[in-house]
Amino acid sequence: MKQLTRVVPSVVAALCLSASIAMAGTLDDVKAKGFIQAGVNGDLFGFAKPDSKGVWKGLDVDTARAIAAAIFGDADKVKYTPLTAKTRFTALQSGEIDVLTRNATQTLSRDTSLGLNFAHVNFYDGQGFLIKKDLGVTSATQLDGASVCVLPGTTTEQNVADYFRVHKMTMNPVVIENTAELSKAFFAGRCDCMTSDASQLAGIRAVAPTPADYMLLPEIISKEPLAPAVRHGDDQWLDIVNYSVLALIAAEEMGITSENIDEMLKSTDPKILRFLGVSPGNGESLGLDEKWAYNIIKQVGNYAEVFERNVGAQTPLKIERGLNALWNNGGLMYSPPFK
Amino acid sequence: MEETPPEKTTQRLRPPIRNVGILSWIRANLFNGWFNTILSLVFAYVLFLTIPPFIEWAFINSNWVSTSEECKASSGACWSIVTANIRFILFGFYPHDLQWRPLLAVVILVLLLFYSQNRKHWAKSLAYAWAIGLFSMGLLLKGGLFGLVSVDSSNWGGLPLTLLLSVFGLTAAYPVGIILALGRQSNMPIIKSFCIIYIELIRGVPLISLLFMSSVVFPLFLPEGMSINPILRAQVAIIMFTAAYIAEVVRGGLQGVERGQYEAAESIGLNYFQSMRRIILPQALRIVIPPSVSILISAFKDTSLVVIIALYDLLKTTQTTLSDPKWMGYSSEAYIFVAMIYFVCCFFMSNYSRKLEKELDTDL
C-alpha cells in the first residue's frame, strides 16, 4: 500500500507532464483537426443556447465563432461542448476543449491554481437582486429576514451569504437547481427576492407574468468579469483568443461593422488598413492569415453588433450596455492599438 | 303430454333496484359502512375540486399551436411549447433537414420491438432482422455511406439517444449480469472473488458518480488528443452499472432453483454449461422476471442522468427549451409531455413482463 501511494502520484505527474508537452501547439492541433472545440453553457439564453432548430446562438457562441473566423476564415468551424458549472474547468484541463467560452468569472484562484489563463473579458456582469415592487423595498440593505431564491453551487450563493453577513442581516435561502424552475418559484411567491447575475435577472424579469410588477434593486454586490479561458502554457493560443475578442471591440471603436467593412478596405486611415490586413503585419505576428480580423468582423460583426443581437434591446433580455459600453461611452471596453 | 306450468305459484320479480347494476356496486363498495362512506365523500369532494380545473386548464383553455404571446394572454395550458420546439426536443442537434433519418431509425426500432414481443416470432430469422435493423439504424444516424451525409455523433440527441442508450444498455447488461451471477456462484476462487468485488464495488456507488468518472476523471488519464466518444463512455458506464444489479437478481433466481434440479442435471451426465443452459437458467430466469423488469425500468429512467456529462437526451433537450425566455414559464406542460413518453415506454415494459410471466408459467 505504501508503495502504491508513492507510485500513483508520480504516474499522474508523468502523465500530466507528457500531456502539457503535447499541449504546446494548440494552434497546430486545431488546424490539423479543422475546427475548434469550444466549451459553452448550453442553457443560458443570450450567451449560449441552441435555438429551436438546434443552432447555437449567443454572445459566448459568437466569441467562439470569432476565434474560428480568425483561424480558418470560417466562423462555422466550431464544435460546441455544453458543460455544467462543475465540469467546465476539467474539460479544459484534460484537453477535451480548446477554449472555454462559458460565462466563467475570472478570479485569482482560477487563474493560478486551476492552471487557466483568461483572455480579455467579453462581458462585465455583477450580481443583483430582483424583487416584487409591492414588497416596498428600495435597497438591498432592507432585505433583513428575506427569503432569497438562489442557484446552488455557484459563486452567486457565496456572494449573497457574504453580503448578508457583512450587513448583519439574516436570510432564508431557497435553493433550486435550474434557472427556469427558480424563476417559476420566485414568480409564484415562494421567496421575497431572487439573486443572480444582473444580466440573467433582466431576462427573467422580461418573462415575468407582469414585468412591471418587478424591479431590480440598485445594489450590485459582486464583480463578475466573464472571460474566455484557455490552458496555461500556450502563449500563442492565448494571444489568438485574446486578440479575437479585442478585435470585436477595436472594430466598434473604429466604426467598422459587418455591413460597411468592404468600404472600409478602401479607407485612408492607416489604423484601419492595418487592422483589416490591407497593410500586413498583425496576422503574421499572431501566426494567422493577414485577413484574420477582416474575417471576424465580416462574419461575426463587431462587439456592438454581437451585443445587440444576443442580449441587447431587441432581445427579450433587454440589457443596457452599461459597463459593456466602450470606454469613451462610459463603459469598460477598451482595446489596445492593433499595431 | 306437456305439463303446463302451474300458474301464479311463483312470480318472477325483478330484484330490488338497490341490489343490481351500478347502484348496488356503489353501495357495496363505496358506502358499505360509515367509515367508507366518509372516505368516499371526502375523495369525491377532492376529485370535484381538482379534476374540472385540470381539464379546463389542460384541454379547454389550452393553446396547442400558438406563439408564446398568445399563451401568456390565455389562462390555460400552453402546449405550444411542445409543438413549437418538438423537433429540438425529439432530435436535439441533429441537422434540421436530415431529421427524417433519426425518425426513421426510431420507427425501425419500435417496429422491431413490437415484432419481437410475440414469442412465436422468436426464431433465427428474427436475429437476422435485428442485425439488419441495427445496422440500418446505425447507418441512418451516422451516415457516410450510400450517399448519406455523415453526421457526427456529438450531434445526436433527444429521443434517439435515450432509446439508443437504453436499448443497447439493457440488452448488453443482461447477459453480462448473468455471467457475473454465475461467476459469483463459481467454485473457482479468482473468478468468484473478481465477480464479488465487481458487483459490490459497482453497487456501492451511484450511477451519477460512474458517469462523472467516465467523463471527468477518465479523460485525464488518456494521452492528449485522444478522446473516446462521450456516448460510448456513457453507454459503457450504464452497462457496467446495470449489469451489477442484474447479477444480484439472477443470483437470487439461481438460489431459488431447487437443489434437486442441479443434482438431476448432474445425474443425467450434463456438464456445467449444458446443465446451466438447459436446466438451471431457464428456471432461474423465469423466477426473476418481475425483479429484472423493475431494474430494467429504473435503468431506462436512469439514462436521463447522462445530462451531467453534457449529452442531450430527451429530458435535457426539453430543459434546454425551457431556458428560452419565450417559453420559460411553461415547464409543467413540457415536463408532462416528457413524462408521457417515459410512461408509455415503462408501461410497455411492465405490461410485457406480466404477459411473459403468464406465458411461461408452467407450474413446476
Interface residues (C-beta under 8 A of the other chain):
Chain A: L15 S18 A19 A22 M23 D29 G42 D43 L44 F45 K49 P50 D51 S52 K53 G54 V55 K79 T81 P82 L83 T84 K86 T87 T90 A91 Q93 S94 G95 E96 N178 T179 A180 E181 S183 K184 F187 G203 I204 A206 V207 P209 P316 L317
Chain B: K72 A84 N85 R87 F88 F91 G92 F93 Y94 P95 H96 D152 S154 N155 G157 S215 V216 P219 L220 F221 L222 P223 E224 G225 S227 I308 I309 A310 Y312 Q319 T320 T321 L322 S323 D324 P325 K326 M328 G329 S331
